[in-house]
Amino acid sequence: MLATFQELAKQSNKWRAISCVIGAVALIAMTQFALLGIITGRGKTIDLTSNPDTYKGKYITVHPDFLHDGYIEHITITKMKYSKETSTRVNGYSYVACQSVKNDKNGTSILYCYSVYLGKERVLSPPHSFTGIWTKMDSQTEKYFRDALEDLGISPSVKNRFYFYELDAENIGGVNSILFWVLMVIAFGLFVYAIVCVAGIYNLAYMNPIQQYLRENSSVSLSDIETDFNEAHLVESHVWIGKIWTIFMAGNKAKILVNRDLTWGYHYCGNGLNSVSQMRLYTNIQYETAYINLSESGTKEALKIYEEEQPHILTGYNLELERLYEQDFNAFLELKYNPRIKKTSSSGFSC
């Protein structure tokens, strides 16, 4: 029994870990692997006297002395769903940023010019300090940048240096910075869960629900459960219906139900985004349910076993039963469960 549970849990954990890693990598890739730029840049202040290419794609900080009026307005045009009209939203502006750096060799200063992209809500009062991704300008942005510098009367010279880079302080990896960090938190959570799943391959966590049941029912031993398991009906490779207990794999955990506590079972099929196929089992405690992933044919097979061996369980769904369950649970139990249980002899276990 334990070997069977362990193998099924191992397979579940393996696929969960793989899926989580794929999901986390996909989130990082979706943001253009900007996380690597953040790790390598770490928000450090750029050294403008060094080669600007060394900072490409990194998360750095700049301290421009002043910003000139936005030379590019970044907008999003959205077409209305039921008309030909469009709506325009301003996302932010690209500014010409100028920063003077003193040359230690001769005491003169060099004016470095680059671009900074900011959201429209950003306060532009000095002193300026912006952190973001250092990005190479595309050809169109470079053209606008050159034109803006020309309009400002700044021309390239020994004392004026142009860096055709833009610090994007609004977006990271092509998405809004807030969304980026939300996605990275999700990616981190997926990596952590993947580690937990890998650890689950090598421990006995799959037995936790059964161990808890044994702690709560001291008169039952693991050997009792194993004896019932060995004589149980197997349904779809992960559900075992015995005389006393029903055991099923739910993901990477082996869960246990006491057949004597079950009152009602039926097949449930959800469509659309919540597409599922389940056998739903209800206990003698209202709203205490177990959802077991089974196909319709598998559920029919399981319910037939319950009908033949557990006569106190109602099988099949109808609306009147559900209404009675919701509105008068005691009357629901009197339909079949209570009368049958009274006639059924005790199993010998205090389950």
LUMLUM-103870 format. One record per residue (C-alpha): residue number from 1; residue in three letters; x, y, z. Coordinates in pm, 1 decimal, always signed. Layout:
+-------+-------+----------+----------+----------+
! numar ! kolpa !       c1 !       c2 !       c3 !
+-------+-------+----------+----------+----------+
!   NUM !   ALA !        X !        Y !        Z !
...
+-------+-------+----------+----------+----------+
***
This chain:
+-------+-------+----------+----------+----------+
! numar ! kolpa !       c1 !       c2 !       c3 !
+-------+-------+----------+----------+----------+
!     1 !   MET !     +0.0 !     +0.0 !     +0.0 !
!     2 !   LEU !   +267.5 !   +250.3 !   +101.7 !
!     3 !   ALA !   +473.5 !   +170.4 !   -207.1 !
!     4 !   THR !   +169.4 !   +237.9 !   -426.2 !
!     5 !   PHE !    +99.8 !   +572.5 !   -259.1 !
!     6 !   GLN !   +466.2 !   +668.1 !   -272.9 !
!     7 !   GLU !   +493.3 !   +601.9 !   -646.3 !
!     8 !   LEU !   +177.9 !   +798.7 !   -727.4 !
!     9 !   ALA !   +287.3 !  +1086.1 !   -503.3 !
!    10 !   LYS !   +632.3 !  +1079.8 !   -664.2 !
!    11 !   GLN !   +483.4 !  +1115.6 !  -1011.3 !
!    12 !   SER !   +252.5 !  +1394.8 !   -895.9 !
!    13 !   ASN !   +535.3 !  +1582.3 !   -724.8 !
!    14 !   LYS !   +761.3 !  +1543.9 !  -1027.1 !
!    15 !   TRP !   +508.7 !  +1691.5 !  -1267.2 !
!    16 !   ARG !   +413.8 !  +1966.7 !  -1023.1 !
!    17 !   ALA !   +779.3 !  +2065.0 !   -985.0 !
!    18 !   ILE !   +835.8 !  +2064.2 !  -1361.7 !
!    19 !   SER !   +518.6 !  +2267.9 !  -1421.0 !
!    20 !   CYS !   +616.4 !  +2522.6 !  -1156.1 !
!    21 !   VAL !   +966.2 !  +2566.0 !  -1298.0 !
!    22 !   ILE !   +827.3 !  +2605.9 !  -1650.5 !
!    23 !   GLY !   +573.3 !  +2860.3 !  -1522.7 !
!    24 !   ALA !   +836.7 !  +3058.6 !  -1332.8 !
!    25 !   VAL !  +1076.2 !  +3063.7 !  -1628.7 !
!    26 !   ALA !   +789.3 !  +3167.4 !  -1858.2 !
!    27 !   LEU !   +711.4 !  +3465.1 !  -1632.2 !
!    28 !   ILE !  +1077.0 !  +3567.8 !  -1629.0 !
!    29 !   ALA !  +1099.1 !  +3525.9 !  -2008.5 !
!    30 !   MET !   +776.6 !  +3722.9 !  -2056.6 !
!    31 !   THR !   +948.0 !  +4016.6 !  -1886.5 !
!    32 !   GLN !  +1247.8 !  +3985.0 !  -2120.4 !
!    33 !   PHE !  +1467.5 !  +3836.0 !  -1845.6 !
!    34 !   ALA !  +1483.0 !  +4181.7 !  -1688.1 !
!    35 !   LEU !  +1533.0 !  +4013.8 !  -1351.2 !
!    36 !   LEU !  +1889.2 !  +3934.7 !  -1457.8 !
!    37 !   GLY !  +1947.6 !  +4304.2 !  -1524.6 !
!    38 !   ILE !  +1816.4 !  +4388.7 !  -1179.6 !
!    39 !   ILE !  +2042.7 !  +4132.2 !  -1015.5 !
!    40 !   THR !  +2350.8 !  +4252.3 !  -1203.2 !
!    41 !   GLY !  +2270.6 !  +4624.2 !  -1176.5 !
!    42 !   ARG !  +2111.6 !  +4624.8 !   -831.6 !
!    43 !   GLY !  +2012.5 !  +4989.5 !   -867.8 !
!    44 !   LYS !  +2369.1 !  +5114.9 !   -843.8 !
!    45 !   THR !  +2452.3 !  +5463.6 !   -970.2 !
!    46 !   ILE !  +2585.8 !  +5465.4 !  -1324.4 !
!    47 !   ASP !  +2940.7 !  +5581.8 !  -1389.3 !
!    48 !   LEU !  +2891.0 !  +5804.9 !  -1691.9 !
!    49 !   THR !  +3264.1 !  +5821.4 !  -1760.6 !
!    50 !   SER !  +3268.8 !  +5448.7 !  -1840.5 !
!    51 !   ASN !  +3139.9 !  +5276.3 !  -2153.2 !
!    52 !   PRO !  +2755.4 !  +5305.7 !  -2145.7 !
!    53 !   ASP !  +2724.0 !  +4971.1 !  -2323.6 !
!    54 !   THR !  +2840.8 !  +4791.9 !  -2008.4 !
!    55 !   TYR !  +2514.8 !  +4893.6 !  -1838.1 !
!    56 !   LYS !  +2284.9 !  +4781.3 !  -2120.1 !
!    57 !   GLY !  +1977.1 !  +4602.7 !  -1982.7 !
!    58 !   LYS !  +2080.3 !  +4660.0 !  -1621.6 !
!    59 !   TYR !  +1878.6 !  +4814.2 !  -1339.8 !
!    60 !   ILE !  +2068.7 !  +5129.3 !  -1245.8 !
!    61 !   THR !  +2023.5 !  +5476.9 !  -1099.8 !
!    62 !   VAL !  +2096.8 !  +5812.1 !  -1263.6 !
!    63 !   HIS !  +2119.0 !  +6161.3 !  -1109.1 !
!    64 !   PRO !  +2067.9 !  +6413.7 !  -1389.5 !
!    65 !   ASP !  +2126.5 !  +6779.9 !  -1307.6 !
!    66 !   PHE !  +1820.7 !  +6883.2 !  -1505.5 !
!    67 !   LEU !  +1553.6 !  +6750.1 !  -1742.3 !
!    68 !   HIS !  +1432.4 !  +6925.2 !  -2054.4 !
!    69 !   ASP !  +1069.0 !  +6916.0 !  -2166.6 !
!    70 !   GLY !   +949.0 !  +6578.1 !  -2283.9 !
!    71 !   TYR !  +1051.8 !  +6529.0 !  -2645.5 !
!    72 !   ILE !   +842.3 !  +6211.2 !  -2687.2 !
!    73 !   GLU !   +489.2 !  +6154.1 !  -2560.9 !
!    74 !   HIS !   +417.6 !  +5784.5 !  -2512.2 !
!    75 !   ILE !    +53.5 !  +5702.6 !  -2574.9 !
!    76 !   THR !   -173.0 !  +5399.8 !  -2606.2 !
!    77 !   ILE !   -454.3 !  +5415.5 !  -2861.0 !
!    78 !   THR !   -745.8 !  +5184.5 !  -2793.5 !
!    79 !   LYS !  -1020.4 !  +5117.1 !  -3043.6 !
!    80 !   MET !  -1369.3 !  +5121.2 !  -2892.9 !
!    81 !   LYS !  -1538.6 !  +4782.0 !  -2898.7 !
!    82 !   TYR !  -1870.9 !  +4880.1 !  -3054.2 !
!    83 !   SER !  -1773.1 !  +5186.0 !  -3259.6 !
!    84 !   LYS !  -1503.4 !  +5321.6 !  -3488.2 !
!    85 !   GLU !  -1393.0 !  +5573.2 !  -3226.4 !
!    86 !   THR !  -1065.6 !  +5542.6 !  -3039.8 !
!    87 !   SER !   -946.1 !  +5652.0 !  -2698.0 !
!    88 !   THR !   -598.2 !  +5780.6 !  -2627.3 !
!    89 !   ARG !   -413.7 !  +5738.5 !  -2299.0 !
!    90 !   VAL !    -88.2 !  +5913.3 !  -2218.0 !
!    91 !   ASN !   +152.6 !  +5669.8 !  -2051.2 !
!    92 !   GLY !   +446.5 !  +5902.0 !  -1996.1 !
!    93 !   TYR !   +719.6 !  +6111.6 !  -2155.2 !
!    94 !   SER !  +1080.1 !  +6079.1 !  -2261.4 !
!    95 !   TYR !  +1298.0 !  +6363.4 !  -2136.4 !
!    96 !   VAL !  +1640.9 !  +6482.5 !  -2238.7 !
!    97 !   ALA !  +1851.2 !  +6441.1 !  -1925.7 !
!    98 !   CYS !  +2177.3 !  +6629.5 !  -1882.6 !
!    99 !   GLN !  +2436.2 !  +6560.8 !  -1618.8 !
!   100 !   SER !  +2766.0 !  +6740.7 !  -1569.5 !
!   101 !   VAL !  +3060.2 !  +6533.8 !  -1451.8 !
!   102 !   LYS !  +3390.2 !  +6693.7 !  -1349.7 !
!   103 !   ASN !  +3701.7 !  +6563.8 !  -1519.5 !
!   104 !   ASP !  +3957.1 !  +6496.7 !  -1247.1 !
!   105 !   LYS !  +4249.5 !  +6520.6 !  -1490.5 !
!   106 !   ASN !  +4207.3 !  +6880.4 !  -1602.2 !
!   107 !   GLY !  +3935.2 !  +7012.7 !  -1376.7 !
!   108 !   THR !  +3690.7 !  +7076.6 !  -1661.9 !
!   109 !   SER !  +3336.5 !  +6938.3 !  -1672.9 !
!   110 !   ILE !  +3179.1 !  +6720.7 !  -1939.5 !
!   111 !   LEU !  +2805.5 !  +6736.1 !  -2008.0 !
!   112 !   TYR !  +2655.3 !  +6391.5 !  -2060.3 !
!   113 !   CYS !  +2317.6 !  +6373.7 !  -2233.3 !
!   114 !   TYR !  +2087.5 !  +6073.8 !  -2232.8 !
!   115 !   SER !  +1713.0 !  +6006.5 !  -2211.4 !
!   116 !   VAL !  +1485.8 !  +5926.7 !  -1920.2 !
!   117 !   TYR !  +1136.7 !  +5780.5 !  -1962.5 !
!   118 !   LEU !   +896.5 !  +5870.4 !  -1681.4 !
!   119 !   GLY !   +527.7 !  +5820.2 !  -1618.2 !
!   120 !   LYS !   +311.8 !  +6128.7 !  -1654.2 !
!   121 !   GLU !   +244.1 !  +6140.0 !  -1278.3 !
!   122 !   ARG !   +611.2 !  +6165.8 !  -1183.0 !
!   123 !   VAL !   +717.4 !  +6481.0 !   -996.7 !
!   124 !   LEU !  +1004.7 !  +6647.4 !  -1183.2 !
!   125 !   SER !  +1127.9 !  +6885.7 !   -917.6 !
!   126 !   PRO !  +1503.0 !  +6855.6 !   -836.9 !
!   127 !   PRO !  +1708.9 !  +6694.7 !   -704.5 !
!   128 !   HIS !  +1660.3 !  +6422.3 !   -961.8 !
!   129 !   SER !  +1721.0 !  +6055.0 !   -897.4 !
!   130 !   PHE !  +1569.2 !  +5786.3 !  -1116.3 !
!   131 !   THR !  +1611.7 !  +5410.3 !  -1115.0 !
!   132 !   GLY !  +1522.8 !  +5183.8 !  -1402.2 !
!   133 !   ILE !  +1646.1 !  +4973.4 !  -1692.0 !
!   134 !   TRP !  +1924.0 !  +5124.0 !  -1908.5 !
!   135 !   THR !  +1796.8 !  +5058.4 !  -2260.5 !
!   136 !   LYS !  +1949.5 !  +5116.1 !  -2603.8 !
!   137 !   MET !  +1742.9 !  +5358.2 !  -2811.6 !
!   138 !   ASP !  +1579.6 !  +5233.8 !  -3129.3 !
!   139 !   SER !  +1645.8 !  +5429.2 !  -3448.4 !
!   140 !   GLN !  +1327.6 !  +5635.4 !  -3427.2 !
!   141 !   THR !  +1384.7 !  +5737.2 !  -3065.5 !
!   142 !   GLU !  +1746.1 !  +5824.4 !  -3146.3 !
!   143 !   LYS !  +1629.1 !  +6053.4 !  -3426.8 !
!   144 !   TYR !  +1386.1 !  +6234.4 !  -3193.9 !
!   145 !   PHE !  +1659.4 !  +6257.7 !  -2931.5 !
!   146 !   ARG !  +1904.6 !  +6416.0 !  -3176.5 !
!   147 !   ASP !  +1639.0 !  +6661.9 !  -3293.6 !
!   148 !   ALA !  +1559.1 !  +6756.7 !  -2932.3 !
!   149 !   LEU !  +1927.0 !  +6821.2 !  -2857.0 !
!   150 !   GLU !  +1956.1 !  +7033.7 !  -3169.5 !
!   151 !   ASP !  +1652.2 !  +7237.2 !  -3065.0 !
!   152 !   LEU !  +1819.3 !  +7290.7 !  -2726.9 !
!   153 !   GLY !  +2134.5 !  +7411.7 !  -2897.3 !
!   154 !   ILE !  +2344.6 !  +7125.4 !  -2764.3 !
!   155 !   SER !  +2584.3 !  +6981.6 !  -3019.4 !
!   156 !   PRO !  +2834.6 !  +6698.0 !  -2982.1 !
!   157 !   SER !  +3179.7 !  +6816.4 !  -2882.3 !
!   158 !   VAL !  +3465.9 !  +6739.5 !  -2647.6 !
!   159 !   LYS !  +3262.4 !  +6888.0 !  -2365.0 !
!   160 !   ASN !  +2927.2 !  +6741.3 !  -2470.3 !
!   161 !   ARG !  +2876.4 !  +6369.0 !  -2499.3 !
!   162 !   PHE !  +2561.4 !  +6200.3 !  -2619.5 !
!   163 !   TYR !  +2458.4 !  +5857.1 !  -2495.6 !
!   164 !   PHE !  +2190.1 !  +5705.8 !  -2713.9 !
!   165 !   TYR !  +2040.8 !  +5521.2 !  -2418.1 !
!   166 !   GLU !  +1721.1 !  +5571.8 !  -2226.3 !
!   167 !   LEU !  +1665.1 !  +5492.8 !  -1862.2 !
!   168 !   ASP !  +1314.1 !  +5346.0 !  -1843.2 !
!   169 !   ALA !  +1196.7 !  +5435.6 !  -1493.2 !
!   170 !   GLU !   +835.0 !  +5343.5 !  -1567.5 !
!   171 !   ASN !   +857.0 !  +4988.2 !  -1701.9 !
!   172 !   ILE !  +1067.9 !  +4682.8 !  -1635.1 !
!   173 !   GLY !  +1090.0 !  +4410.9 !  -1894.3 !
!   174 !   GLY !   +824.2 !  +4573.2 !  -2109.6 !
!   175 !   VAL !   +559.1 !  +4582.8 !  -1837.6 !
!   176 !   ASN !   +462.1 !  +4830.6 !  -1571.0 !
!   177 !   SER !   +707.6 !  +4813.5 !  -1280.5 !
!   178 !   ILE !   +435.4 !  +4723.4 !  -1029.4 !
!   179 !   LEU !   +311.4 !  +4440.0 !  -1250.3 !
!   180 !   PHE !   +671.1 !  +4326.5 !  -1298.8 !
!   181 !   TRP !   +727.0 !  +4285.3 !   -925.5 !
!   182 !   VAL !   +393.1 !  +4106.3 !   -888.0 !
!   183 !   LEU !   +499.3 !  +3861.7 !  -1161.2 !
!   184 !   MET !   +838.8 !  +3811.0 !   -997.6 !
!   185 !   VAL !   +675.6 !  +3736.9 !   -661.4 !
!   186 !   ILE !   +458.8 !  +3477.5 !   -836.8 !
!   187 !   ALA !   +766.7 !  +3332.3 !  -1010.0 !
!   188 !   PHE !   +949.1 !  +3314.5 !   -677.1 !
!   189 !   GLY !   +649.8 !  +3138.7 !   -520.4 !
!   190 !   LEU !   +648.5 !  +2887.4 !   -806.2 !
!   191 !   PHE !  +1018.4 !  +2815.6 !   -755.3 !
!   192 !   VAL !   +963.0 !  +2767.2 !   -381.2 !
!   193 !   TYR !   +670.2 !  +2533.3 !   -443.8 !
!   194 !   ALA !   +882.1 !  +2340.5 !   -695.5 !
!   195 !   ILE !  +1145.0 !  +2288.4 !   -424.7 !
!   196 !   VAL !   +874.3 !  +2169.3 !   -184.3 !
!   197 !   CYS !   +751.0 !  +1923.3 !   -447.1 !
!   198 !   VAL !  +1101.6 !  +1791.4 !   -509.4 !
!   199 !   ALA !  +1141.3 !  +1741.0 !   -133.9 !
!   200 !   GLY !   +806.0 !  +1559.9 !   -134.6 !
!   201 !   ILE !   +950.6 !  +1296.8 !   -366.5 !
!   202 !   TYR !  +1184.2 !  +1183.2 !    -89.6 !
!   203 !   ASN !   +969.7 !  +1215.3 !   +225.2 !
!   204 !   LEU !   +647.8 !  +1068.0 !   +363.9 !
!   205 !   ALA !   +435.2 !  +1381.6 !   +327.0 !
!   206 !   TYR !   +196.1 !  +1184.7 !   +104.6 !
!   207 !   MET !    +86.3 !   +994.4 !   +416.0 !
!   208 !   ASN !     +0.9 !  +1300.2 !   +626.6 !
!   209 !   PRO !   -380.8 !  +1276.2 !   +590.3 !
!   210 !   ILE !   -380.0 !   +906.8 !   +686.6 !
!   211 !   GLN !   -139.9 !   +967.4 !   +975.3 !
!   212 !   GLN !   -368.1 !  +1242.5 !  +1102.0 !
!   213 !   TYR !   -666.0 !  +1006.5 !  +1079.2 !
!   214 !   LEU !   -476.9 !   +745.1 !  +1282.2 !
!   215 !   ARG !   -390.4 !  +1001.9 !  +1549.8 !
!   216 !   GLU !   -756.3 !  +1097.1 !  +1578.5 !
!   217 !   ASN !   -869.8 !   +733.2 !  +1587.3 !
!   218 !   SER !   -640.7 !   +545.4 !  +1823.1 !
!   219 !   SER !   -836.8 !   +219.7 !  +1793.4 !
!   220 !   VAL !   -745.5 !   +194.8 !  +1424.0 !
!   221 !   SER !   -402.0 !    +77.6 !  +1312.6 !
!   222 !   LEU !   -224.8 !   +118.1 !   +982.2 !
!   223 !   SER !   -240.0 !   -258.2 !   +935.0 !
!   224 !   ASP !   -622.7 !   -240.7 !   +960.7 !
!   225 !   ILE !   -629.3 !    +13.6 !   +679.2 !
!   226 !   GLU !   -381.9 !   -186.7 !   +474.5 !
!   227 !   THR !   -592.3 !   -503.6 !   +509.6 !
!   228 !   ASP !   -899.5 !   -317.8 !   +384.9 !
!   229 !   PHE !   -692.4 !   -158.4 !   +106.7 !
!   230 !   ASN !   -569.7 !   -496.1 !    -20.0 !
!   231 !   GLU !   -929.2 !   -611.7 !    -66.1 !
!   232 !   ALA !  -1058.3 !   -281.9 !   -205.6 !
!   233 !   HIS !  -1198.3 !   -211.6 !   -552.3 !
!   234 !   LEU !   -958.7 !     -4.8 !   -763.4 !
!   235 !   VAL !  -1115.6 !   +269.8 !   -974.0 !
!   236 !   GLU !   -907.8 !   +454.5 !  -1234.5 !
!   237 !   SER !   -573.8 !   +370.9 !  -1070.7 !
!   238 !   HIS !   -604.7 !   +621.7 !   -782.8 !
!   239 !   VAL !   -926.8 !   +540.2 !   -590.9 !
!   240 !   TRP !   -965.4 !   +238.3 !   -364.6 !
!   241 !   ILE !  -1312.0 !   +158.1 !   -227.5 !
!   242 !   GLY !  -1291.3 !    -93.6 !    +55.1 !
!   243 !   LYS !  -1546.2 !   -231.6 !   +297.4 !
!   244 !   ILE !  -1458.4 !    +20.4 !   +566.3 !
!   245 !   TRP !  -1261.3 !   +300.2 !   +400.3 !
!   246 !   THR !  -1229.1 !   +482.3 !    +71.0 !
!   247 !   ILE !   -876.3 !   +598.2 !     -4.6 !
!   248 !   PHE !   -790.7 !   +825.3 !   -296.4 !
!   249 !   MET !   -493.2 !  +1020.4 !   -422.6 !
!   250 !   ALA !   -558.5 !  +1393.3 !   -429.9 !
!   251 !   GLY !   -255.4 !  +1534.1 !   -604.9 !
!   252 !   ASN !    +43.3 !  +1422.2 !   -399.2 !
!   253 !   LYS !   -153.3 !  +1318.6 !    -87.3 !
!   254 !   ALA !   -332.2 !   +995.2 !     +0.0 !
!   255 !   LYS !   -663.6 !  +1086.3 !   +164.1 !
!   256 !   ILE !   -900.8 !   +861.8 !   +353.9 !
!   257 !   LEU !  -1277.8 !   +858.3 !   +405.6 !
!   258 !   VAL !  -1481.4 !   +638.6 !   +637.8 !
!   259 !   ASN !  -1750.8 !   +469.9 !   +427.9 !
!   260 !   ARG !  -1987.1 !   +459.3 !   +725.3 !
!   261 !   ASP !  -1982.9 !   +842.3 !   +735.6 !
!   262 !   LEU !  -2076.8 !   +887.1 !   +369.5 !
!   263 !   THR !  -2433.6 !   +989.3 !   +288.0 !
!   264 !   TRP !  -2449.0 !  +1089.5 !    -77.4 !
!   265 !   GLY !  -2242.5 !  +1066.6 !   -394.6 !
!   266 !   TYR !  -2284.3 !  +1178.7 !   -753.9 !
!   267 !   HIS !  -2094.0 !  +1284.9 !  -1064.4 !
!   268 !   TYR !  -2021.8 !  +1652.6 !  -1120.9 !
!   269 !   CYS !  -1906.5 !  +1799.9 !  -1449.0 !
!   270 !   GLY !  -1798.5 !  +2163.3 !  -1479.3 !
!   271 !   ASN !  -1759.1 !  +2332.6 !  -1816.8 !
!   272 !   GLY !  -1567.0 !  +2633.1 !  -1944.3 !
!   273 !   LEU !  -1278.8 !  +2772.5 !  -1744.5 !
!   274 !   ASN !  -1371.9 !  +2552.4 !  -1447.5 !
!   275 !   SER !  -1387.2 !  +2234.6 !  -1650.4 !
!   276 !   VAL !  -1372.6 !  +1938.5 !  -1412.2 !
!   277 !   SER !  -1506.1 !  +1586.5 !  -1383.1 !
!   278 !   GLN !  -1552.6 !  +1475.8 !  -1024.0 !
!   279 !   MET !  -1720.0 !  +1232.5 !   -793.8 !
!   280 !   ARG !  -1857.8 !  +1435.4 !   -507.3 !
!   281 !   LEU !  -1908.0 !  +1257.8 !   -177.2 !
!   282 !   TYR !  -2093.6 !  +1407.5 !   +119.0 !
!   283 !   THR !  -2057.5 !  +1298.3 !   +479.6 !
!   284 !   ASN !  -2297.3 !  +1292.9 !   +773.3 !
!   285 !   ILE !  -2171.9 !  +1638.4 !   +869.6 !
!   286 !   GLN !  -2346.7 !  +1900.3 !   +658.7 !
!   287 !   TYR !  -2126.1 !  +2070.2 !   +398.0 !
!   288 !   GLU !  -1837.8 !  +1831.1 !   +465.7 !
!   289 !   THR !  -1753.2 !  +1701.6 !   +121.9 !
!   290 !   ALA !  -1478.5 !  +1526.2 !    -71.7 !
!   291 !   TYR !  -1415.5 !  +1601.0 !   -437.4 !
!   292 !   ILE !  -1243.0 !  +1314.4 !   -618.5 !
!   293 !   ASN !  -1127.2 !  +1364.3 !   -976.4 !
!   294 !   LEU !  -1290.9 !  +1087.2 !  -1176.4 !
!   295 !   SER !  -1434.5 !  +1056.0 !  -1524.5 !
!   296 !   GLU !  -1806.9 !  +1002.3 !  -1564.3 !
!   297 !   SER !  -1755.7 !   +630.8 !  -1630.9 !
!   298 !   GLY !  -1521.7 !   +604.5 !  -1332.9 !
!   299 !   THR !  -1778.8 !   +774.8 !  -1110.0 !
!   300 !   LYS !  -2051.5 !   +539.2 !  -1231.0 !
!   301 !   GLU !  -1828.1 !   +243.9 !  -1148.5 !
!   302 !   ALA !  -1756.6 !   +380.0 !   -800.9 !
!   303 !   LEU !  -2120.6 !   +462.4 !   -727.1 !
!   304 !   LYS !  -2224.1 !   +112.7 !   -832.8 !
!   305 !   ILE !  -1979.0 !    -29.2 !   -577.2 !
!   306 !   TYR !  -2127.2 !   +195.3 !   -308.7 !
!   307 !   GLU !  -2481.7 !    +89.6 !   -402.7 !
!   308 !   GLU !  -2389.9 !   -278.3 !   -368.8 !
!   309 !   GLU !  -2173.3 !   -260.7 !    -57.7 !
!   310 !   GLN !  -2275.6 !    +59.2 !   +124.3 !
!   311 !   PRO !  -2658.8 !    +65.2 !   +114.9 !
!   312 !   HIS !  -2677.8 !   +374.3 !   +338.2 !
!   313 !   ILE !  -2533.4 !   +598.2 !    +65.0 !
!   314 !   LEU !  -2761.4 !   +785.4 !   -173.1 !
!   315 !   THR !  -2625.5 !   +784.5 !   -527.7 !
!   316 !   GLY !  -2702.9 !  +1012.7 !   -818.2 !
!   317 !   TYR !  -2793.5 !  +1379.2 !   -834.1 !
!   318 !   ASN !  -3127.3 !  +1551.9 !   -854.1 !
!   319 !   LEU !  -3232.8 !  +1903.3 !   -765.5 !
!   320 !   GLU !  -3485.1 !  +1798.4 !   -501.8 !
!   321 !   LEU !  -3216.1 !  +1611.2 !   -309.5 !
!   322 !   GLU !  -2990.7 !  +1915.8 !   -315.1 !
!   323 !   ARG !  -3269.1 !  +2141.1 !   -189.0 !
!   324 !   LEU !  -3349.3 !  +1902.9 !    +93.6 !
!   325 !   TYR !  -2979.5 !  +1877.2 !   +182.5 !
!   326 !   GLU !  -2954.8 !  +2255.5 !   +199.4 !
!   327 !   GLN !  -3283.5 !  +2330.0 !   +373.8 !
!   328 !   ASP !  -3343.5 !  +2034.5 !   +608.1 !
!   329 !   PHE !  -3034.3 !  +1824.2 !   +661.1 !
!   330 !   ASN !  -3194.3 !  +1603.1 !   +925.4 !
!   331 !   ALA !  -3476.6 !  +1512.2 !   +687.6 !
!   332 !   PHE !  -3214.1 !  +1440.4 !   +423.0 !
!   333 !   LEU !  -3038.5 !  +1194.6 !   +657.0 !
!   334 !   GLU !  -3370.7 !  +1023.4 !   +730.2 !
!   335 !   LEU !  -3423.0 !   +941.9 !   +362.4 !
!   336 !   LYS !  -3173.1 !   +658.4 !   +367.9 !
!   337 !   TYR !  -2870.0 !   +719.6 !   +585.4 !
!   338 !   ASN !  -3012.6 !   +703.7 !   +938.7 !
!   339 !   PRO !  -3247.6 !   +408.1 !   +882.9 !
!   340 !   ARG !  -2977.9 !   +201.1 !   +711.4 !
!   341 !   ILE !  -2709.3 !   +282.8 !   +966.2 !
!   342 !   LYS !  -2938.0 !   +173.1 !  +1250.0 !
!   343 !   LYS !  -2988.2 !   -162.6 !  +1079.5 !
!   344 !   THR !  -2623.2 !   -208.0 !   +991.9 !
!   345 !   SER !  -2405.4 !   -380.4 !  +1246.4 !
!   346 !   SER !  -2095.6 !   -201.2 !  +1370.6 !
!   347 !   SER !  -1777.9 !   -267.7 !  +1175.0 !
!   348 !   GLY !  -1580.9 !   -324.9 !  +1494.5 !
!   349 !   PHE !  -1374.9 !    -11.4 !  +1455.9 !
!   350 !   SER !  -1435.6 !   +321.8 !  +1626.9 !
!   351 !   CYS !  -1404.2 !   +515.4 !  +1302.2 !
+-------+-------+----------+----------+----------+
***
